[in-house]
Amino acid sequence: MGFPVGYPDLVIPKLFVHFLSLLLFIRDLILLFFRYLCLLPNDISIPTTTHPPPPQFHSVFSLLIREILPVLKFSDLQDPPAESCAVCLYEFEGDEEIRRLTNCRHIFHKGCLDRWMGYDQRTCPLCRTPFIPYDMHSAFNERLWHASGIPEFYSTQSNIPAHLTTTSF
């Protein structure tokens, strides 16, 4: 007992898919021929299925973390704690830029850790220790507060009458 080798009910859809593929191939050949003869205007491009990468937006938190975490070369480390990056699993090479976490001392490729932080992750990818040491939390929160622009927003709202800001119950 086994699976049937041929599916007679799928012959027509398979032929249809092949026919569509052939039509797309012929269309691309015609467009290429017109472009070769300079009959195709420059502002018309041959359609492709690739999409441009989405714009990169980084949170204020990840930008401040990147300022705090040091970037150094792998060759500058005296006694490296690891030989490969735990995110991409590639081995470190001599002049590659790496980031060393201050809490757990793990090292990662700069691009790997930056991508990890771009997903708004706030802990080490390997051991889940927070990026910010506990003794720096208050200073970091203050920098985050000022970088968010909220204090400037409240300072511009100082023209609100006093009777509207006080409530009595």
C-alpha positions in Angstrom: 0.0 0.0 0.0 1.4 3.4 -0.9 0.7 6.7 -2.3 -0.5 7.0 -5.9 2.2 8.2 -8.2 0.0 10.2 -10.7 -2.8 12.5 -9.9 -5.1 12.8 -13.0 -7.2 15.6 -11.5 -4.1 17.8 -11.3 -3.1 17.6 -15.0 -5.2 20.6 -16.1 -4.0 23.0 -13.3 -0.5 21.9 -14.0 -0.9 22.6 -17.7 -2.5 26.0 -16.9 0.5 27.0 -14.6 3.0 26.0 -17.3 1.0 28.0 -19.9 1.1 31.1 -17.6 4.8 30.7 -17.1 5.4 30.5 -20.8 3.3 33.7 -21.3 5.4 35.5 -18.7 8.6 34.4 -20.3 7.4 35.6 -23.7 6.4 38.9 -22.2 9.9 39.3 -20.7 11.5 38.5 -24.0 9.4 41.1 -25.9 10.2 43.8 -23.3 13.9 42.9 -23.5 13.8 43.1 -27.3 12.1 46.5 -27.2 14.7 47.8 -24.7 17.5 46.5 -26.9 16.0 48.4 -29.9 15.5 51.5 -27.7 11.8 51.4 -28.3 10.9 51.2 -24.7 11.0 54.5 -22.8 13.5 54.8 -20.0 10.8 55.6 -17.4 9.1 52.2 -18.0 10.9 49.4 -16.2 10.5 45.7 -16.5 8.4 44.6 -13.6 10.1 42.4 -11.1 8.9 40.5 -8.1 11.5 41.8 -5.7 10.4 44.5 -3.3 12.6 47.1 -1.8 13.5 46.5 1.8 11.3 48.3 4.3 12.6 51.5 5.9 14.5 50.9 9.1 13.0 52.6 12.1 14.8 52.3 15.4 13.3 53.0 18.8 15.0 55.5 21.1 15.7 52.7 23.5 17.8 50.8 20.9 19.6 53.9 19.8 20.6 54.7 23.3 21.7 51.1 23.9 23.9 51.2 20.8 25.6 54.3 22.3 26.3 52.6 25.6 27.5 49.2 24.3 31.2 49.3 23.2 32.2 48.4 19.6 35.6 46.8 19.3 37.5 44.6 17.0 37.7 40.9 17.7 41.5 40.9 17.4 41.7 43.5 20.3 40.3 41.0 22.8 42.9 39.4 25.0 40.9 36.3 26.0 37.8 36.0 23.9 34.9 34.3 25.7 33.6 32.6 22.5 34.9 31.8 19.1 31.5 32.1 17.3 28.5 34.4 17.4 25.5 32.8 19.1 23.1 34.7 16.8 24.4 33.8 13.3 26.7 30.9 14.4 29.6 32.2 12.2 33.1 32.3 13.7 34.6 35.6 14.6 37.5 36.8 12.4 40.3 39.2 13.3 39.1 42.6 12.1 35.4 42.1 12.6 33.5 44.6 14.7 31.9 43.1 17.7 29.8 44.3 20.7 30.6 43.1 24.2 27.7 43.2 26.6 28.6 44.9 29.9 26.6 42.7 32.2 27.3 39.2 31.0 30.4 39.8 28.9 29.1 37.9 25.9 30.3 39.0 22.5 28.3 39.1 19.2 28.9 40.5 15.7 27.9 44.2 15.7 25.4 43.7 12.9 23.8 40.7 14.7 23.3 42.5 18.0 22.1 45.6 16.2 19.5 43.6 14.4 18.5 41.9 17.7 18.1 45.3 19.3 16.1 46.5 16.2 13.4 44.0 17.2 13.2 45.9 20.5 14.9 43.1 22.4 16.5 44.4 25.7 18.3 41.3 26.9 21.3 39.2 25.9 20.3 36.7 23.1 22.3 34.0 24.9 21.6 34.3 28.6 18.7 36.9 28.7 20.6 39.2 31.1 19.4 42.8 30.6 21.7 45.0 28.4 21.8 47.8 31.0 23.6 47.1 34.2 21.5 47.6 37.3 23.7 50.5 38.6 23.1 52.4 35.3 19.3 52.0 35.2 18.5 55.4 36.7 20.9 57.3 34.5 19.7 55.4 31.4 16.1 56.1 32.2 16.8 59.8 32.6 18.6 59.8 29.2 15.7 57.9 27.7 13.2 60.4 29.2 15.1 63.4 27.8 15.6 61.7 24.4 11.8 61.0 24.1 11.0 64.7 24.0 8.3 64.5 26.6 9.9 67.1 29.0 9.9 69.7 26.2 6.3 68.9 25.4 5.3 69.6 29.0 7.4 72.8 29.2 5.6 74.3 26.2 2.3 73.6 27.8 3.0 76.1 30.7 0.5 78.6 29.4 -2.4 76.5 30.7 -4.4 78.4 33.4 -3.8 77.1 36.9 -7.5 76.4 37.6 -7.5 73.9 34.7 -4.5 72.0 36.0 -5.6 71.6 39.6 -8.4 69.3 40.5 -10.2 69.1 43.8 -12.3 66.1 44.8 
